[in-house]
Amino acid sequence: MASKTITISEEAYERLKSRKKENESFTNVINKLTRERSLTEIAGILSEDEADRLEERIKERRDETRARMDDLKERMKDAG
């Protein structure tokens, strides 16, 4: 297996080290921390209240985006 040498700060090293289990390599820790996660892995991370607030804000942003897009379409239609 090929390897690379990297330079990291003491702070980054200590953070990485704190995530490392006794029989785990730093490569394993880095791979674990940087892999993409599925939605099932993050399910339950928010409280019900936080999830409700987040959902409401997402809906608000979607509505704002739709309104901006509709306005832009109208302006393009009027200009053309």
N, C-alpha and C positions, 0 to 999 in steps of 0.2 A: 504494500500500500504506500502510495506517495504521501509525503507530508510537506507542510509549509511551516515556516517560522513567522510568527506575528508579534508585534509589539503592542502591548496594551498598558494602560495606566495602572498604578497600584490599586486605585479604587475599583476599576473594572475587574482586575484580577480577584480582589477580595469578594466582589459581588458574585463572580463566576464560581469561585471556590465555595462560597456559602451555599450554592445550589448543588454542588457535587456531593454525591453519596460516596461512601467508603470505597466500594468496588467499582466505581464509575470513572471513566476517563473524561478529560476535559472535552474531547471530541464528542462524546456521547451527550454531555451537558449542552454544548453549543448546538448540536443537531436537535436536541429536544426543545430547546428554547426558540429555535428559529424555524421549526417546521410549521406548516400551515395546520390550523386546527379546524376540526369540523364543528358545526353548530351544536352538536350534542355534547361536545367537550366544554362549551361555555354556557350551556343551559343551566339556569338557576343562579347565575352570577349576580343578577339584579334582584332586588326585592320586588314584590308585586307593585308597590307604589312607584318605584323607580322605573319599572318596565312600562307602567301606564303613562307616566310623564314622558318617557322617551317615545312611546308610540304616538302620543298626541303631538309632540314636537315634529316627528317625522311627517305626520299627516298635514300639519301646518305648512311645513316646508314644501311638500308636494303641491299643495294648493297654491302657494306663492309661485312656485315654478310654473304650474299650469297657467296661472294668470299672466305671468310675464311672457310665456310662449304665445298665448292667445293675443296679447297686445302686440307682440312682434309680428305675428302673422297678419294682423290687421294693418299695421303700418306698412308692411311690405306689399300688401294687396293695394293699398291706397297709393303707394309710390310707383307701382308698376302699371 
